Amino acid sequence: MSQDVTRVNLDTSLGYLLKEAASALRTAMEGVLRPLGMSITHYACLELLAQRPGLSNSELARGAFVSRQSMNVLLQALEREGLVSRATEASVGRILPTELTAHGRQQLEAASAAVKAVEDTMRSGLSDDEQKQLQGMLRTCVASLQPGSQ
């Protein structure tokens, strides 16, 4: 029986391997974040705000790979918990910038350490040069799939 060359071979599919790696990373991150009372989206939101203060709901949603509606629900919960603060009035247009509170920074510190440990474990079998090559190759893959890149 001949192999159908138009079908994806899961044993050699880069896309399948990337999905498998992403799934393993997600499972490991969920495992370290759950005891801290956080989800991956919760963590991603806090990390984005720490690194890019004042992001809008839409920018946070894009950065955390969720819908604007999901991010809005999360931001309301984070605000109730005292982890973020949002302006009551927009300084420009309708955008209400969000910032971490001191309590949010404190919670993020523990979560960042836990996530960094997961990432350190994930790349522990790679040399520094291999890590840089992998980052470059993944960036190239992402850029190749962006609209207008063809």
C-alpha positions in Angstrom: 0.0 0.0 0.0 1.5 3.4 -1.0 1.8 6.4 1.4 -0.6 9.3 0.5 1.8 12.2 0.1 -1.0 14.7 0.5 -1.7 13.7 4.1 0.1 14.9 7.1 2.3 12.3 8.8 2.0 13.0 12.5 5.4 11.4 13.2 7.2 14.0 11.1 4.7 16.9 11.3 6.2 20.1 12.6 2.8 21.6 13.3 1.8 18.5 15.3 5.0 18.6 17.3 4.6 22.3 18.1 1.0 21.6 19.3 2.3 18.7 21.4 5.0 21.0 22.9 2.5 23.8 23.6 0.2 21.3 25.3 3.0 19.9 27.5 4.0 23.5 28.4 0.4 24.5 29.2 -0.1 21.4 31.4 3.1 22.2 33.3 2.3 25.9 33.7 -1.2 25.0 34.9 0.3 22.7 37.5 2.5 25.4 39.0 -0.1 28.2 38.7 -3.1 26.4 40.2 -1.7 26.3 43.8 -1.2 30.0 43.5 -4.9 30.4 42.6 -4.1 31.5 39.0 -4.9 30.4 35.5 -2.5 30.9 32.6 -4.6 33.8 31.3 -4.6 35.4 34.8 -0.8 35.1 34.9 -0.4 36.3 31.3 -2.5 39.4 32.0 -0.4 40.3 35.1 2.8 39.6 33.3 1.8 41.8 30.3 0.8 44.6 32.6 4.1 44.4 34.5 6.1 44.6 31.3 3.8 47.0 29.4 1.8 49.1 31.9 -1.3 50.9 30.7 -2.4 48.3 28.1 -6.0 48.5 27.0 -8.4 45.6 27.3 -8.0 44.9 23.6 -4.2 44.9 23.8 -4.3 42.6 26.8 -6.7 40.2 25.1 -4.4 40.0 22.0 -1.3 39.4 24.2 -3.0 36.7 26.3 -4.6 35.0 23.2 -8.2 35.4 24.4 -11.3 37.4 23.3 -11.9 41.0 24.5 -15.0 39.7 26.3 -13.0 37.1 28.2 -10.3 39.6 29.1 -13.0 42.1 30.3 -14.4 39.4 32.6 -10.9 38.6 33.9 -10.0 42.3 34.4 -13.2 42.8 36.4 -12.3 39.9 38.7 -8.7 41.1 39.0 -9.9 44.5 39.9 -12.3 43.1 42.6 -9.3 41.1 44.0 -7.2 44.3 44.2 -4.6 43.1 41.7 -5.2 45.7 39.0 -6.6 49.2 38.8 -8.3 50.8 35.9 -9.0 54.4 35.2 -12.6 55.5 35.6 -12.3 57.8 32.6 -10.4 57.4 29.4 -7.6 59.9 28.8 -7.8 59.2 25.1 -10.8 57.9 23.2 -12.6 55.1 25.0 -9.5 53.2 26.2 -9.3 52.6 30.0 -5.7 51.7 30.7 -5.0 49.1 33.3 -2.2 48.9 35.8 -0.9 46.4 38.4 -1.4 47.3 42.1 1.2 46.5 44.7 -0.8 43.3 45.6 -0.8 42.4 41.9 2.9 42.8 41.6 3.4 40.6 44.7 1.2 37.8 43.3 3.0 38.1 39.9 6.4 37.7 41.6 5.5 34.2 42.9 3.9 33.2 39.6 6.8 34.4 37.4 9.2 32.4 39.5 7.1 29.3 39.1 6.6 29.8 35.3 10.4 30.5 34.8 11.2 27.2 36.6 8.9 25.4 34.1 10.6 27.2 31.1 14.0 26.4 32.6 13.1 22.7 32.8 11.7 22.8 29.2 14.9 24.1 27.7 17.3 22.3 30.1 18.4 19.9 27.3 19.4 22.7 24.9 22.6 24.6 24.8 22.5 28.4 24.8 23.2 28.4 21.1 20.4 25.9 20.5 18.0 28.0 22.5 18.8 31.1 20.4 18.4 29.1 17.2 15.1 27.7 18.3 13.8 31.2 19.2 14.9 32.4 15.8 13.3 29.5 13.9 10.0 29.9 15.8 10.0 33.6 15.1 10.5 32.8 11.4 7.6 30.3 11.5 5.3 32.8 13.2 6.3 35.6 10.7 5.8 33.2 7.7 2.2 32.6 8.8 1.3 36.3 9.4 -1.1 37.8 6.9 0.7 39.5 4.0 3.9 37.5 4.5 3.4 35.4 1.3 
